[in-house]
Amino acid sequence: MHRKKQKTWAKHFDFILLDLLFIELSFVIAYVLRFGIDQLKFLFGGSSSVRSYHYIMLTILALHVAIVFFSKQYDNILKRNSAGEFVKVVRYNLTILIGIVLLLFMRKSSDEYSRIVVFLCPLIGLVLIFSYRYYYKKFLRTIVNRAGNQSCMLLIAPYSKASRLVNEFNSREISTSRIVGIILTKEDEINVDADREIAATGEVVDFDKKSTQNKEINGIPVVGTLDTMFDYANQNVVDEVLIWKDADIDPEVVSTFISMGIVVHVCIRNMVHGPNATFNRLNGIPVVTASVNNVTTRQLAIKRLIDIFFGLAGSIVTLLLTIIIAPMMLIADPGPIFFRQERVGKNGRIFKIWKFRTMYKDAEARKAELMSQNKMDGLMFKMDDDPRIIGYGKKFSLGKFMRETSIDELPQSFNILAGSMSVVGTRPPTKNEYEQYQYHHKGRLAMMPGLTGMWQVSGRSDITDFEEIVELDKQYIENFSLMLDLEIILKTFKVVIGREGSV
């Protein structure tokens, strides 16, 4: 037997097509409710009066494709409960609504469409999509959970672990496998000295020292020990084997089961306690890999393409602004236009960050005398009314203006284009800050630093506790997705335009 391998989007192609069908149907229903069933023929005709609605239907298609590739809308969809499904459907329809509104805003066609249709569409979509997903998943679970459609799995584990493993395995609403028998290790056969043992669930289970016949653990029959497991697998239907890895398990056990055409799974919980633990190969060596988050190559590739787009656009804007800012800078404080400083990037890599200079040339030398006014509780330095800012105390402060409008950050577009930074990420610390990091602080450097991030859109300089910044950065890393990046980018525009939390 072979192990099935399938990409997530392809595995749920039915949901992808049905979602598209129901969201387009929602738009048609909204159109009918607004204009009447007799006007439906014009929606699919060539009338110029409904051309805007054709654009909306095409936009819904494009947004749906973007959701499929840029979000985790379909990850573990069959395993999600109703509450989790409702949240996903709300996000899906909200994304559709925002996309339609942006389209109509850019086309300046507000007089060509009905707002009732636009806002009814996602509301109807919410009801239709959630309803069909609920009943369709219920149907699929029934089909998958039928005994005839499930693989027969043999569990090999110590008696002390078997009960908990069976309960956990059977706790999911859907499973492509079912445990048909339990093999107890030799350790259990030797150490069971009493006729009655208490299982992990508190149930009383009888064991005989010399025999495992007619014994059960949580309703699953005990079918043998390590001495008899191959005979059992050879004489009964066994598609898969789940092994709790113990030192007593001979490495040849896996090879023997594989030679019998049986798929072997090794439980790694007692080997690696980290999250997202998976089996991989490292230069041909089988390894167990654990990480904070699992990011696909596709996500990284798309994120890089987005970085290149924004980096290129930002670099052009930076060069144009330099023509305006340079003369003002030379008048206010003659010296370099740009400020370059060594910062610490992904996992401790050193790079030089670019900014428009907003402080006097001796700012770093004066920092020590101002440390007592540091508003941050932790390893970062921030202060209100910093006297080192160019134009401090004057009617117009060039440095303060650039900081409030975040213009000083624009040259980081060069870093983004070069690949040392990303549009969205975590803020890179200075070398001095990094040298004082404790172990858990370095976790915020697990991804490439960014121009904006969770911290910036959650209060920016209004947050004065460094540990809170660390938690926000880790929250971004643990929950990274392309949709989260898009959400942060949109919030960043709001924060910058509103000058929220700037110093």
C-alpha positions as CSV (number, residue, x, y, z in Angstrom):
1,M,0.0,0.0,0.0
2,H,1.2,3.5,-0.7
3,R,0.9,6.8,1.2
4,K,-1.4,9.3,-0.3
5,K,0.0,12.8,-0.9
6,Q,-2.2,15.6,-2.1
7,K,-2.1,19.4,-2.0
8,T,-4.6,21.1,0.2
9,W,-6.3,23.2,-2.5
10,A,-6.7,20.2,-4.8
11,K,-8.0,18.0,-2.0
12,H,-10.8,20.5,-1.4
13,F,-11.5,21.4,-5.0
14,D,-15.2,20.6,-4.5
15,F,-15.5,23.3,-1.8
16,I,-13.7,25.8,-4.0
17,L,-16.1,25.3,-6.9
18,L,-19.2,25.2,-4.6
19,D,-18.1,28.4,-2.9
20,L,-17.7,30.2,-6.2
21,L,-21.1,28.9,-7.3
22,F,-22.9,30.0,-4.2
23,I,-21.3,33.5,-4.0
24,E,-22.2,34.2,-7.6
25,L,-25.7,32.8,-6.9
26,S,-25.9,35.2,-3.9
27,F,-25.2,38.1,-6.2
28,V,-27.9,37.0,-8.7
29,I,-30.4,36.6,-5.8
30,A,-29.5,40.1,-4.5
31,Y,-30.0,41.5,-8.0
32,V,-33.4,39.8,-8.3
33,L,-34.5,41.0,-4.9
34,R,-33.7,44.5,-5.9
35,F,-34.9,44.7,-9.5
36,G,-37.4,41.7,-9.8
37,I,-37.2,38.4,-11.5
38,D,-38.3,39.9,-14.8
39,Q,-35.1,41.9,-15.0
40,L,-32.9,38.9,-14.6
41,K,-32.6,38.4,-18.4
42,F,-30.9,41.8,-18.6
43,L,-28.2,40.8,-16.1
44,F,-26.9,38.1,-18.5
45,G,-27.6,40.2,-21.6
46,G,-25.5,42.8,-23.3
47,S,-27.3,45.9,-22.0
48,S,-24.9,48.7,-21.2
49,S,-27.1,49.6,-18.2
50,V,-26.0,46.4,-16.4
51,R,-22.4,46.4,-17.5
52,S,-21.3,47.5,-14.0
53,Y,-22.9,44.3,-12.6
54,H,-20.9,42.3,-15.1
55,Y,-17.7,43.9,-13.7
56,I,-18.8,42.9,-10.2
57,M,-19.4,39.3,-11.1
58,L,-15.9,39.1,-12.7
59,T,-14.5,40.8,-9.6
60,I,-16.1,38.2,-7.4
61,L,-14.4,35.5,-9.5
62,A,-11.0,37.2,-9.2
63,L,-11.4,37.7,-5.4
64,H,-12.4,34.1,-5.0
65,V,-9.3,32.9,-6.8
66,A,-7.2,35.2,-4.6
67,I,-8.8,33.8,-1.4
68,V,-8.0,30.3,-2.6
69,F,-4.3,31.0,-3.1
70,F,-3.6,33.7,-0.5
71,S,-5.5,32.5,2.5
72,K,-6.0,29.3,4.6
73,Q,-9.8,29.3,3.9
74,Y,-9.8,25.6,3.1
75,D,-7.1,24.2,5.5
76,N,-8.6,21.4,7.6
77,I,-12.1,22.4,6.5
78,L,-13.6,19.0,7.2
79,K,-12.2,19.1,10.8
80,R,-13.5,22.5,11.7
81,N,-16.4,22.9,14.1
82,S,-19.4,25.1,13.4
83,A,-18.1,28.1,15.3
84,G,-14.8,28.0,13.4
85,E,-16.6,27.5,10.1
86,F,-18.8,30.5,10.7
87,V,-15.8,32.7,11.4
88,K,-14.2,31.5,8.1
89,V,-17.3,32.2,6.1
90,V,-17.7,35.7,7.6
91,R,-14.1,36.5,6.6
92,Y,-14.7,35.1,3.1
93,N,-17.8,37.3,2.5
94,L,-16.3,40.3,4.1
95,T,-13.3,40.0,1.8
96,I,-15.7,39.8,-1.2
97,L,-17.6,42.9,0.0
98,I,-14.4,45.0,0.5
99,G,-13.1,43.9,-2.9
100,I,-16.4,45.0,-4.7
101,V,-16.5,48.3,-2.9
102,L,-12.8,49.0,-3.8
103,L,-13.6,48.2,-7.4
104,L,-16.6,50.5,-7.6
105,F,-14.6,53.3,-5.8
106,M,-11.7,53.1,-8.3
107,R,-14.1,53.0,-11.3
108,K,-16.1,56.0,-9.9
109,S,-19.3,54.2,-10.9
110,S,-21.4,54.8,-7.8
111,D,-24.3,56.1,-10.0
112,E,-24.3,52.9,-12.1
113,Y,-25.1,50.3,-9.4
114,S,-27.4,49.6,-6.6
115,R,-25.9,49.7,-3.1
116,I,-28.6,47.3,-1.9
117,V,-27.3,44.7,-4.4
118,V,-23.7,45.2,-3.3
119,F,-24.4,44.8,0.5
120,L,-27.1,42.1,0.1
121,C,-24.7,39.8,-1.8
122,P,-22.3,39.0,1.1
123,L,-25.2,38.7,3.5
124,I,-27.0,36.2,1.4
125,G,-23.6,34.5,0.7
126,L,-23.0,34.2,4.4
127,V,-26.3,32.3,4.8
128,L,-25.9,30.1,1.7
129,I,-22.2,29.2,2.1
130,F,-22.4,28.5,5.8
131,S,-25.6,26.4,5.3
132,Y,-24.2,24.3,2.4
133,R,-20.9,23.8,4.1
134,Y,-22.6,22.6,7.3
135,Y,-24.8,20.0,5.6
136,Y,-22.2,19.0,2.9
137,K,-19.5,18.4,5.6
138,K,-22.0,16.4,7.6
139,F,-22.7,14.3,4.5
140,L,-18.9,13.9,3.7
141,R,-18.2,12.9,7.3
142,T,-20.9,10.2,7.2
143,I,-19.4,8.8,4.0
144,V,-15.8,8.9,5.2
145,N,-16.6,7.5,8.7
146,R,-18.3,4.4,7.3
147,A,-16.3,1.4,8.3
148,G,-16.1,0.1,4.8
149,N,-14.4,3.4,3.7
150,Q,-11.9,3.6,6.5
151,S,-8.5,2.1,6.7
152,C,-8.0,-0.6,9.4
153,M,-5.3,0.6,11.8
154,L,-3.3,-1.4,14.3
155,L,-2.1,0.5,17.4
156,I,1.2,-0.6,19.0
157,A,1.7,1.1,22.3
158,P,2.4,0.6,26.0
159,Y,-0.6,-0.2,28.1
160,S,-0.1,3.1,30.0
161,K,-0.4,5.1,26.8
162,A,-2.9,3.1,24.8
163,S,-6.1,4.4,26.5
164,R,-5.2,8.0,26.0
165,L,-4.1,7.5,22.4
166,V,-7.4,5.7,21.6
167,N,-9.4,8.5,23.1
168,E,-7.5,11.2,21.3
169,F,-7.6,9.3,18.0
170,N,-11.3,8.9,18.2
171,S,-12.0,12.5,19.3
172,R,-12.1,13.9,15.8
173,E,-15.4,14.2,13.9
174,I,-13.9,12.7,10.8
175,S,-11.2,10.1,10.3
176,T,-10.1,8.1,7.3
177,S,-8.8,5.3,9.6
178,R,-10.2,3.4,12.5
179,I,-8.3,1.4,15.2
180,V,-9.2,-2.2,14.9
181,G,-6.8,-3.7,17.4
182,I,-4.1,-2.9,20.0
183,I,-0.7,-4.5,20.3
184,L,0.8,-4.2,23.8
185,T,4.6,-4.0,24.2
186,K,6.6,-6.6,26.1
187,E,7.1,-4.1,28.8
188,D,3.4,-4.3,29.6
189,E,3.3,-8.1,29.4
190,I,6.1,-8.3,32.0
191,N,5.0,-5.5,34.3
192,V,1.3,-6.3,34.7
193,D,1.5,-8.1,38.0
194,A,-2.1,-7.7,39.0
195,D,-5.3,-9.1,37.5
196,R,-6.9,-5.7,37.6
197,E,-5.3,-2.5,36.3
198,I,-6.8,1.0,36.2
199,A,-6.8,2.5,32.7
200,A,-6.0,6.2,32.2
201,T,-9.7,6.9,31.9
202,G,-10.3,5.4,35.3
203,E,-12.0,2.3,33.9
204,V,-11.1,-1.1,35.4
205,V,-9.6,-3.4,32.9
206,D,-8.7,-7.1,33.6
207,F,-5.5,-8.5,32.3
208,D,-4.1,-12.0,32.5
209,K,-0.3,-12.3,32.8
210,K,-0.1,-15.1,30.2
211,S,-2.8,-14.1,27.7
212,T,-4.3,-11.1,26.1
213,Q,-7.4,-12.8,24.7
214,N,-10.8,-11.2,25.2
215,K,-9.3,-8.0,26.6
216,E,-10.2,-4.5,25.5
217,I,-9.0,-0.9,26.1
218,N,-11.8,1.7,25.6
219,G,-13.7,-0.7,23.4
220,I,-10.8,-1.7,21.2
221,P,-9.7,-5.4,21.4
222,V,-6.1,-6.2,22.6
223,V,-5.0,-8.6,19.8
224,G,-1.5,-9.5,20.9
225,T,2.0,-8.4,21.9
226,L,5.2,-7.6,20.0
227,D,5.8,-11.4,19.8
228,T,2.6,-12.0,17.9
229,M,1.9,-8.8,16.1
230,F,3.3,-9.9,12.7
231,D,1.2,-13.0,12.8
232,Y,-1.9,-11.0,13.5
233,A,-1.1,-8.5,10.7
234,N,-0.5,-11.4,8.3
235,Q,-3.8,-13.1,9.1
236,N,-6.1,-10.1,9.4
237,V,-7.0,-6.9,7.6
238,V,-4.4,-4.3,8.5
239,D,-3.9,-1.3,6.3
240,E,-1.9,0.9,8.6
241,V,0.1,0.7,11.8
242,L,0.5,3.5,14.5
243,I,3.5,2.9,16.7
244,W,4.3,4.8,20.0
245,K,8.0,5.1,19.7
246,D,9.8,3.3,22.6
247,A,13.4,2.3,23.1
248,D,12.1,-1.3,23.1
249,I,10.8,-1.2,19.6
250,D,13.2,-2.8,17.2
251,P,14.0,-0.7,14.2
252,E,13.4,-3.7,12.0
253,V,9.7,-3.6,13.0
254,V,9.0,-0.7,10.6
255,S,10.8,-2.4,7.8
256,T,8.9,-5.7,8.3
257,F,5.5,-3.9,8.3
258,I,6.5,-2.0,5.1
259,S,7.6,-5.2,3.5
260,M,4.1,-6.5,4.2
261,G,2.6,-3.6,2.3
262,I,1.4,-1.8,5.4
263,V,1.7,2.0,5.9
264,V,3.6,2.8,9.1
265,H,3.1,5.9,11.3
266,V,5.4,6.6,14.2
267,C,4.0,8.8,17.0
268,I,6.6,11.4,17.7
269,R,5.0,13.0,20.7
270,N,7.4,11.5,23.2
271,M,10.4,12.3,20.9
272,V,9.6,16.0,20.1
273,H,7.4,18.2,22.2
274,G,7.6,21.2,19.8
275,P,4.6,22.5,17.7
276,N,4.1,21.6,14.1
277,A,6.4,18.6,14.3
278,T,6.7,16.7,11.0
279,F,8.9,14.1,9.4
280,N,11.3,15.4,6.7
281,R,14.6,14.5,5.0
282,L,17.6,16.7,5.6
283,N,20.2,16.0,2.9
284,G,18.8,12.5,2.7
285,I,18.8,12.0,6.5
286,P,15.3,11.2,8.0
287,V,14.6,13.8,10.7
288,V,11.7,15.1,12.8
289,T,11.3,18.8,12.3
290,A,9.5,21.2,14.7
291,S,8.9,24.9,14.2
292,V,6.7,27.8,15.3
293,N,4.8,27.8,12.1
294,N,4.8,25.9,8.8
295,V,5.0,28.2,5.8
296,T,4.7,26.9,2.2
297,T,7.0,27.7,-0.6
298,R,4.1,29.2,-2.5
299,Q,3.3,31.6,0.3
300,L,7.0,32.7,0.5
301,A,7.1,33.2,-3.3
302,I,3.9,35.3,-3.3
303,K,5.2,37.3,-0.4
304,R,8.4,38.0,-2.2
305,L,6.5,39.1,-5.3
306,I,4.5,41.5,-3.2
307,D,7.7,42.8,-1.6
308,I,9.3,43.4,-5.1
309,F,6.2,45.3,-6.2
310,F,6.0,47.6,-3.1
311,G,9.8,47.8,-2.9
312,L,10.0,49.1,-6.5
313,A,7.2,51.5,-6.1
314,G,8.5,52.8,-2.7
315,S,12.0,53.2,-4.2
316,I,10.7,55.4,-7.0
317,V,8.7,57.5,-4.5
318,T,11.8,57.8,-2.2
319,L,13.9,59.1,-5.1
320,L,11.3,61.7,-6.0
321,L,10.9,62.8,-2.4
322,T,14.7,63.1,-2.0
323,I,14.6,65.9,-4.6
324,I,12.2,67.8,-2.2
325,I,13.7,66.8,1.1
326,A,17.4,67.3,0.3
327,P,17.3,71.1,0.1
328,M,15.2,71.3,3.3
329,M,17.6,69.0,5.1
330,L,20.7,71.0,4.0
331,I,19.1,74.2,5.4
332,A,17.9,72.6,8.7
333,D,21.0,70.6,9.4
334,P,23.7,70.2,6.7
335,G,24.8,66.6,6.5
336,P,23.7,63.2,5.0
337,I,20.2,63.0,3.6
338,F,19.9,59.3,4.5
339,F,20.6,57.6,7.8
340,R,22.1,54.1,7.7
341,Q,22.5,51.9,10.7
342,E,23.3,48.3,11.4
343,R,20.3,46.4,12.4
344,V,19.6,42.7,13.3
345,G,17.4,40.8,10.9
346,K,16.2,37.2,10.5
347,N,17.7,34.9,13.2
348,G,20.5,37.4,14.0
349,R,21.7,38.4,10.5
350,I,23.2,41.9,10.3
351,F,22.2,44.3,7.6
352,K,22.2,48.1,7.2
353,I,18.8,49.8,7.3
354,W,18.0,52.9,5.2
355,K,16.0,55.9,6.5
356,F,15.7,59.6,5.8
357,R,17.7,61.3,8.6
358,T,15.4,62.9,11.1
359,M,17.9,63.6,13.9
360,Y,20.9,65.9,14.2
361,K,24.3,64.4,13.4
362,D,25.3,63.9,17.0
363,A,22.1,62.1,18.0
364,E,23.8,58.8,18.9
365,A,26.4,60.5,21.1
366,R,23.6,62.3,23.0
367,K,21.5,59.2,23.5
368,A,23.3,58.2,26.8
369,E,22.4,61.4,28.5
370,L,18.7,60.9,27.6
371,M,18.3,57.3,28.7
372,S,16.6,58.4,32.0
373,Q,13.7,59.8,29.9
374,N,13.2,56.5,28.0
375,K,9.4,55.8,27.9
376,M,9.9,52.1,27.0
377,D,9.9,49.4,29.6
378,G,12.5,47.1,28.2
379,L,15.3,47.0,25.6
380,M,14.0,49.7,23.2
381,F,14.5,53.5,23.4
382,K,11.7,55.9,22.8
383,M,10.9,59.3,24.3
384,D,8.5,62.1,23.8
385,D,9.8,65.5,22.6
386,D,13.2,64.1,21.7
387,P,15.6,67.1,21.5
388,R,17.8,65.3,19.0
389,I,15.1,65.6,16.3
390,I,15.9,68.1,13.5
391,G,14.0,71.3,14.1
392,Y,13.3,70.6,17.8
393,G,11.7,73.7,19.5
394,K,11.1,75.5,16.2
395,K,7.7,76.3,14.7
396,F,8.3,73.7,12.0
397,S,10.3,70.7,12.7
398,L,11.4,68.8,9.6
399,G,12.3,65.7,11.6
400,K,9.1,65.6,13.5
401,F,7.0,66.1,10.3
402,M,8.8,63.2,8.6
403,R,8.3,60.9,11.6
404,E,4.6,61.8,12.1
405,T,3.9,61.1,8.4
406,S,6.3,58.1,8.4
407,I,8.1,59.6,5.4
408,D,11.4,58.7,7.1
409,E,10.6,55.0,6.7
410,L,10.2,55.1,2.9
411,P,14.0,54.5,2.1
412,Q,13.5,51.1,3.6
413,S,12.0,50.3,0.2
414,F,15.7,49.8,-0.9
415,N,16.0,47.1,1.8
416,I,12.8,45.5,0.7
417,L,13.9,45.4,-2.9
418,A,17.3,44.0,-2.0
419,G,15.7,41.2,0.1
420,S,17.0,42.1,3.6
421,M,13.5,43.3,4.7
422,S,9.9,42.6,3.8
423,V,6.8,44.9,3.6
424,V,5.3,43.1,6.6
425,G,7.3,41.5,9.4
426,T,8.8,42.4,12.7
427,R,10.8,45.6,13.5
428,P,14.6,44.9,13.4
429,P,16.4,45.8,16.7
430,T,19.7,47.6,16.9
431,K,22.8,45.6,17.7
432,N,22.9,47.0,21.2
433,E,19.4,45.9,21.9
434,Y,20.0,42.5,20.4
435,E,23.0,41.9,22.6
436,Q,20.8,42.2,25.6
437,Y,18.1,39.8,24.4
438,Q,17.0,36.9,26.5
439,Y,16.2,33.5,24.8
440,H,12.5,34.2,24.3
441,H,13.2,37.7,22.8
442,K,15.0,36.1,19.8
443,G,11.7,34.4,18.8
444,R,10.6,37.7,17.3
445,L,13.4,37.4,14.7
446,A,12.2,34.1,13.3
447,M,10.9,35.9,10.2
448,M,12.4,38.6,8.0
449,P,12.0,42.1,9.5
450,G,9.4,44.4,8.0
451,L,8.5,48.0,7.2
452,T,5.3,47.5,9.1
453,G,3.9,44.8,11.3
454,M,1.5,43.8,14.1
455,W,3.1,46.2,16.5
456,Q,2.8,49.2,14.2
457,V,-0.9,48.7,13.6
458,S,-1.6,47.9,17.3
459,G,-0.5,51.1,18.8
460,R,3.0,51.7,17.6
461,S,4.7,54.2,19.9
462,D,1.7,54.2,22.3
463,I,2.9,50.7,23.4
464,T,5.6,51.2,26.1
465,D,6.2,47.6,27.2
466,F,8.9,45.8,25.2
467,E,7.5,42.4,26.3
468,E,4.1,43.4,24.7
469,I,6.0,44.2,21.4
470,V,7.6,40.8,21.6
471,E,4.3,39.1,22.1
472,L,2.7,40.9,19.1
473,D,5.6,40.0,16.9
474,K,5.4,36.3,18.0
475,Q,1.7,36.4,17.4
476,Y,2.3,37.5,13.8
477,I,4.9,34.8,13.2
478,E,2.7,32.0,14.7
479,N,-0.3,33.1,12.7
480,F,1.4,34.2,9.5
481,S,-0.7,34.1,6.3
482,L,-0.9,36.2,3.2
483,M,-4.4,37.4,4.2
484,L,-2.9,38.6,7.5
485,D,-0.2,40.5,5.6
486,L,-2.9,42.2,3.5
487,E,-4.9,43.1,6.6
488,I,-1.8,44.6,8.2
489,I,-0.9,46.6,5.0
490,L,-4.5,48.0,4.9
491,K,-4.3,48.9,8.6
492,T,-1.0,50.6,8.1
493,F,-2.4,53.0,5.6
494,K,-5.1,53.9,8.2
495,V,-2.5,54.3,10.9
496,V,-0.2,56.5,8.8
497,I,-3.0,58.7,7.4
498,G,-4.4,59.2,10.9
499,R,-0.9,59.6,12.4
500,E,-1.8,57.2,15.2
501,G,0.9,56.4,17.7
502,S,3.7,58.3,16.0
503,V,6.5,59.9,17.9
